[in-house]
Amino acid sequence: MKAILLKQPGGPEQLVLGEYEKPLPKPYELLVRVQATALNRADTLQRQGKYPPPKGESPLLGLEVAGEVVEAGFNCTHFQKGDKVFGLLPGGGYAEYAVIHEEMAMAIPEGLSMEAAAAIPEVFLTAFQALVWLGKLQAGERLLVHAGASGVGTAAIQLARALEAEVLVTASERKLQACLDLGAHKAINYKEVPFEDEVLAYTNSEGVDVLVDFIAGPYFKQNIECLRLDGRLVLLATMGGGKVEDFDLRRILAKRLQVMGSTLRSRTRDYQIKLTQEMSAFVLPHFQSGTIKPVVDSVFDWQEVAEAHRYMEANKNIGKIVLRVS
Ligand SMILES: NC(=O)c1ccc[n+]([C@@H]2O[C@H](COP(=O)([O-])OP(=O)(O)OC[C@H]3O[C@@H](n4cnc5c(N)ncnc54)[C@H](OP(=O)(O)O)[C@@H]3O)[C@@H](O)[C@H]2O)c1
């Protein structure tokens, strides 16, 4: 089959269209003819050799796909040949064919294109896990999401609104209006002012209940100041760096804070299946009614995969970058 291969760890130019062995579905797996996949920051790290795939999984990049079932393993009962499905993968999405455990697969809702469906799994599962399972965000509470216009950020804004929470985000200037259009109540240009000042001014010095962060090191002290009593900090990445110096841990005790970290890819399959089921039960009806939308920034042909990676690494996207697999 055709697939995007990584010649060697390095820059986007290392990604080339080539030939790779077609996967065989195990008894509980579906073989899917991939029609669209989408980029994640994790792909750019894997490309650089900094984020190896879990043991035993496909070395090909690609954490999500949308496509058509061409073969169902003999123990599969939910889907059959011809069904249109989408879902999260441990790897192997940048390919003509991919296998997915059938309980990780979701039926594509009526009216949703393959490109839109491919833009959903990773970011909505991550945001649902962060807000609902880890952050325990309640109706009427306040949420602060950094990188509000990122794939995960755009999903988190919409999910938080569906959960009836108040949403504050940080983003660069060009992306602020998009965050407001998606439902954020307050969008802060973090490059212009310390976000802590803006968050405290907007919340009458009360702060937020839940904070989802991907930047880490340089944001940590401000994050702690932005959280109110019993607040929850969910750390999902370290885009700004992983170290914090000269921090007084007594701030965490005094505010009774919970500080959590998570990576979705390292979770067990059972965990991911349960998350897929809960997320889809909550979110798919919103996709059908149009109250939540997959946010597709751009669609690249998969032959332009290097260009798509450069685009993401230049922080140009608002929402997801999709690859059309032809
Ligand atoms: N732990 C998990 O389970 C998990 C799962 C999925 C994703 N993630 C992580 O979540 C993050 C978002 O992923 P994504 O695919 O949605 O990303 P994305 O769409 O590529 O967006 C990332 C955005 O973050 C902002 N940014 C980048 N570097 C920054 C820095 N040093 N300081 C402040 N802002 C910065 C940029 O927006 P601005 O222009 O606004 O600065 C950039 O466009 C990534 O770090 C990814 O690795 C974690």
The ligand as a Tripos MOL2 file, in Angstrom:
@<TRIPOS>MOLECULE
LIG
   48    52     1     0     0
SMALL
NO_CHARGES

@<TRIPOS>ATOM
      1 N1         -1.2940   15.0170   26.6760 N.am      1 LIG1
      2 C1         -2.1300   14.6350   25.7310 C.2       1 LIG1
      3 O1         -2.8270   13.6370   25.8820 O.2       1 LIG1
      4 C2         -2.2310   15.4510   24.4760 C.ar      1 LIG1
      5 C3         -3.1030   15.0510   23.4540 C.ar      1 LIG1
      6 C4         -3.2160   15.8630   22.3200 C.ar      1 LIG1
      7 C5         -2.4380   17.0110   22.2130 C.ar      1 LIG1
      8 N2         -1.5850   17.3140   23.2120 N.ar      1 LIG1
      9 C6         -0.7740   18.5430   23.1500 C.3       1 LIG1
     10 O2         -1.6510   19.6200   23.1140 O.3       1 LIG1
     11 C7         -1.0310   20.7160   22.4530 C.3       1 LIG1
     12 C8         -1.9510   21.2170   21.3880 C.3       1 LIG1
     13 O3         -1.9760   20.2470   20.3610 O.3       1 LIG1
     14 P1         -2.6060   20.5910   18.9620 P.3       1 LIG1
     15 O4         -2.3120   19.4830   18.0280 O.co2     1 LIG1
     16 O5         -4.0060   20.9680   19.1800 O.co2     1 LIG1
     17 O6         -1.7150   21.8660   18.6110 O.3       1 LIG1
     18 P2         -1.7710   22.9120   17.4280 P.3       1 LIG1
     19 O7         -3.0830   22.8880   16.7520 O.co2     1 LIG1
     20 O8         -0.5560   22.7020   16.6270 O.co2     1 LIG1
     21 O9         -1.6510   24.3290   18.1760 O.3       1 LIG1
     22 C9         -0.5840   24.6580   18.9850 C.3       1 LIG1
     23 C10        -0.6150   26.1690   19.2650 C.3       1 LIG1
     24 O10         0.0110   26.4150   20.5030 O.3       1 LIG1
     25 C11         0.5460   27.7380   20.5140 C.3       1 LIG1
     26 N3          1.9350   27.6700   20.9670 N.ar      1 LIG1
     27 C12         2.9320   26.9420   20.4260 C.ar      1 LIG1
     28 N4          4.0660   27.1110   21.1300 N.ar      1 LIG1
     29 C13         3.7660   27.9490   22.1430 C.ar      1 LIG1
     30 C14         4.5210   28.4980   23.2190 C.ar      1 LIG1
     31 N5          5.8070   28.1920   23.4190 N.pl3     1 LIG1
     32 N6          3.8990   29.3400   24.0590 N.ar      1 LIG1
     33 C15         2.6160   29.6510   23.8830 C.ar      1 LIG1
     34 N7          1.8430   29.1650   22.8670 N.ar      1 LIG1
     35 C16         2.4210   28.3120   22.0240 C.ar      1 LIG1
     36 C17         0.4310   28.2580   19.0730 C.3       1 LIG1
     37 O11        -0.7220   29.1130   19.0190 O.3       1 LIG1
     38 P3         -0.6160   30.7220   19.2130 P.3       1 LIG1
     39 O12        -0.4470   31.2790   17.8260 O.co2     1 LIG1
     40 O13        -1.8880   31.0990   19.8620 O.co2     1 LIG1
     41 O14         0.6010   30.9690   20.0580 O.co2     1 LIG1
     42 C18         0.1700   27.0010   18.2730 C.3       1 LIG1
     43 O15        -0.5040   27.2300   17.0640 O.3       1 LIG1
     44 C19         0.2880   20.1790   21.8850 C.3       1 LIG1
     45 O16         1.3300   20.5550   22.7330 O.3       1 LIG1
     46 C20         0.0820   18.6830   21.9090 C.3       1 LIG1
     47 O17         1.2980   17.9850   22.0010 O.3       1 LIG1
     48 C21        -1.4740   16.5730   24.3360 C.ar      1 LIG1
@<TRIPOS>BOND
     1     1     2 1
     2     2     3 2
     3     2     4 1
     4     4     5 ar
     5     4    48 ar
     6     5     6 ar
     7     6     7 ar
     8     7     8 ar
     9     8     9 1
    10     8    48 ar
    11     9    10 1
    12     9    46 1
    13    10    11 1
    14    11    12 1
    15    11    44 1
    16    12    13 1
    17    13    14 1
    18    14    15 2
    19    14    16 1
    20    14    17 1
    21    17    18 1
    22    18    19 2
    23    18    20 1
    24    18    21 1
    25    21    22 1
    26    22    23 1
    27    23    24 1
    28    23    42 1
    29    24    25 1
    30    25    26 1
    31    25    36 1
    32    26    27 ar
    33    26    35 ar
    34    27    28 ar
    35    28    29 ar
    36    29    30 ar
    37    29    35 ar
    38    30    31 1
    39    30    32 ar
    40    32    33 ar
    41    33    34 ar
    42    34    35 ar
    43    36    37 1
    44    36    42 1
    45    37    38 1
    46    38    39 2
    47    38    40 1
    48    38    41 1
    49    42    43 1
    50    44    45 1
    51    44    46 1
    52    46    47 1
@<TRIPOS>SUBSTRUCTURE
     1 LIG1         1 GROUP 0 **** ****
